[in-house]
Amino acid sequence: MKKSLMDRNPLVYVLTYLVLALMIVIAVFPAVWMLSTSIKKPTEMFDNPPEIIPDEPTFGNFISVLQNSKMYMAFMNSVIVTACVVLLTLFLSVMAGYGFARFRFRGSGILKIGLLFGQMIPSVVLIIPLYFFFSKMKLLNTHFSLVVADMALTIPMGVIMLSAFFESVPRELEEAAKIDGCNGITALYRVVLPVAKPGLISVAIYTFIHAWEEFLFALNLTSSAKTRTLPIAISMFSGEFAVDWGATMAAATVVAMPVLLLFLLCNRYFVEGLAEGAVKG
């Protein structure tokens, strides 16, 4: 058997791991610095040279953030918007993805291209027409506007991924379920969806991350604390002449923790879902 390039050249092996280690440091360093700043006192913020581990760690920044009533309201707004976006995206993506996977109809190819086109459009292009639409409908500064705006970007990706998963599920499973007395909808929910669980989890995680951390739509479609979400609330820590970096980093850590925990718990399903969808899509 031929040896791989790494086996034949130890230098390539070492360089490969050095590059990987450098990429990990670059990816992790912002999160480490955010956590470090969140537990520093104001007197240590601008130490020169800067220190990652503070001399006198404090949780005062977290206490001030958690006791802030506006942050609590923003947290509840983010939970409401994210939960609605995730549930509606999953439901509509399952219906549309199953339709694309199991039925061939006139215009299905054009609709798939439209989904890809919709996925490629950046949010900065959508914000102007969405703003005017919600303004005409008098829906600005509502949870509904945020949910619909987020779904405009999450549904195309969800449909594309789930249609690829549904195509990989053998039709014989549904036919066997129908022989046992299930109708089409029952076969979908009892047979197809359990098999496509990695795809569902992947779409749910992708949608959660997008809705939880979305900034542009929330910035332009909300104007008061009653609908302001966490990313906008964090930006409010920045004043005209000064920035409370400790509180800002503490709030950013609070926002990042649910995403980090969710990804760590469902990492295997997320990677499997993205790989499966990419190969079969």
N, C-alpha and C positions, 0 to 999 in steps of 0.2 A: 504494500500500500504506500502511496505517495504521502510524504509528510506535508503538513500544512506549512505556510510561510512562517508562522510563529514558531513552529518546532524547529525549522531550519535556521532561523535567525533570531536569537534571543533578544537582540536589540529592538526588533520590531515588537516583540512581546512587551518589553519594558516601556517603549514609547506609547504603545496602545493604552496601557494602564495609566501612564502619566497624563495622557490626553483625557481619558475618562475621569480621572481624579480632578483635573482642572475644570472640566465641565460641571462636575458635581459641586465643586467649591463655588463656581460662578452662579449656579442655580440656587444653592442653599444660602449663600452669604446675605442676600437682602433680607431673608426671613430671620436669620440670626441677628442681624443688626437691628431689625425692627423690635425683636424681643429684648435685646440688650438696652435699647433706648427707652423702652417702655418701663424698665425698672431702675432708671437712673434718676438722680436728683437734678434739679435745674443747674446746680453748680458744676455737675459733671458732664453736661451735654456737649460742651465745647472744649473739652480737655485736648491739649496738644502735647504729645501724640494721643490720638483717640484710643480708648480702651474698650474692648468688647465686654469684659467682665467688670462691672462697676465696683468701686471700693466699698460703697455703702448701698447695697440694693434696697429698694423700697417698692411697696405695692400701692403707694399713695395715688399714683396715676390711675391704676385700675379702679381703686375705690371711688375716685372723683368721677370717672367715666360711668361706673355702674350706678352711682347715685344721681346721675344726671337724668332728669325726667324726660328731656328731649331725646336722649339716647334710648331710653326705654320705649318711647313712642315710635322712634325710628326702627327699633328692633321688631316691634309688633307689626309695623307696616311691611318690613322686609319678609317676615314670616308669612303674612297674608298673601302678598304678591307672589312670593316664591312657591308657596303651596298651590295656589291657583294655577300658576304657569305650569308647574310640573304635572299636576293632575290632568289639566286640559290638554297639554301637549301629548302626554301618554295616550289618552283616550283617542284623540283625533289622529295621532300617528299610527296607532294600532288599526283603526278603521281604514285609513287611507293606504297604509302599507300593505295590509291584507288584501285590499282591493287590487292594488297594483300587482301583487304577487300571484293572485289566484284567477284574475279575470283579465281577458284581453278585449279591449274595446277601442273604438275609433278615437284617436286623439290621445291615447295613453302615453305614447312616446313623446308627444309634444308636452304633455303635462309633466312628465319626468324631467324633461329639459328645463321646463319652467321652474321646477323645484330646485334644480342645480343652479339656475340663474338667480333664484331668490336667495339661495345660500351664499352666493358669491357677492351679493350686494352689501357693502358696508353700512353699518348703522347710521353713519353720518350722512349718507345719501337719503335714508328714509326719514330722518327726523323732521325735515322741513314739510313734506306732504303730510306726515302724521300729525304734526303740530297744527297745521291749518285745518285738517279734518276734525280733530278733536275740539279745536276752537269753534268751528262752525256747529258742531253737535253739542257744544257747551259741556264737554266732558274733561276739560283740563282740570288738573289738580284732583284727580280721582284715582282710586285703585284700578278701576276698569281700564283706563287709558294705559297704565303701566303694564297690566296683564296682556292686553292686546298687542301693544308695541313689542314686548318681549317675545310673544308667541310668533310674531312675524319672522323672527330669526331662528327660533328653536324648532318650529314645526317642520320646515324643509329638511333639516338634518335628521330629525326623528323619523320622518317618513322614509327617507333614503336608507337609513340604517335598518329599520324594521322590515321594509320590503325585502331587503337582502336576506334577512333571517328567515322570513316566512317562505321564501323560495327554497331554502335549504331543508324545510320540514317536508317529509314525504307526504304526498297526497293520500297514500294508503292509510295513514293514521286517521285522517278525517273520515275516510270512507268506512273504516272499521267502526268508528264512533257513531256514524250515522246508521249503520246496520244495527247497532245496539240501542237505537232509539233517539240519538241526539239530532237536533237540527243544526243548521249551519252556525248560528251564533253560539250555541252550547258547545259545539265541537271546537270552535275557536277558543273559547275561554277555558275549557276543560282539557283540551289536548294540545292545541298549537301554542298557546301562551306559556304553559309550563316548560315546553321544549325551548322556546325562545327567551327564557329568563335572562341569559346574559345580555341579550340585546335590549330588553326592557330596562335592566339595571344601568346599562351604558347610557341609554337615552335619558333616564332619570337623573343620573349624575351630571351629564353634560348640561341638561336643562337647569338643574339646581345651581350649578356653578355660574352659568350665564345670568340667571335671574337674581341670584343672591348678590353678585358683584357688579351688576349693570349700573353704569354711571350716567351715560349720555342721555338716555331717555328720561331717567329720574330727574336729572338736572333741568331739563327743558320742559317737562310735562307736569312738574309739581312746583308749587310756590309757597307752601305753608307746612308747618310741622305736622299737620294731621295726616299728610300723605307722604312726607319725606322719608326716604329709606336710609339705611345705614351708610352706604358710600357717600351720600350727600351730607349726612350728619357729621361724618368724619371731616369733611372739607370745611365745616363750620368752625372747627377749632383754629382755623387760620384767620387771624385778624388783619386789620389794615396795616399795622406797623410791626406786628410780632406774631410768631407762631408758637403755640404750646406743643412743642415736639413730644414731650413725655406723654401728655394726654392723647395726642394724635396717634402715636405708636401703640399706646395701650388700646385705644379704640380699634385700630387696624388689627391688632392681635385678636381681640374679641371677635371681629368679623371673620378673620381667617380660620379660627379654630373649628367651626362647624364644617367648613369645606375640607380642612385637613383630616378631621376625624372620619368624615364620610368617605373620602378617597382611600384612607388607610384600611377601612373596614371592607370596602368593595373594590379594592384595587384589582384583584384577580378578574372579577367579572368585567370591569371597565376595559382592561387591556384586551381580554378575550373578545369582548363585544366589538371594539373598534377594529381589531384584526379581522374578525369574521365578516363584518360589514364591508371592510375595504376589499377583501378578497372576492367575496361573492357579489358585491355591488358593481 
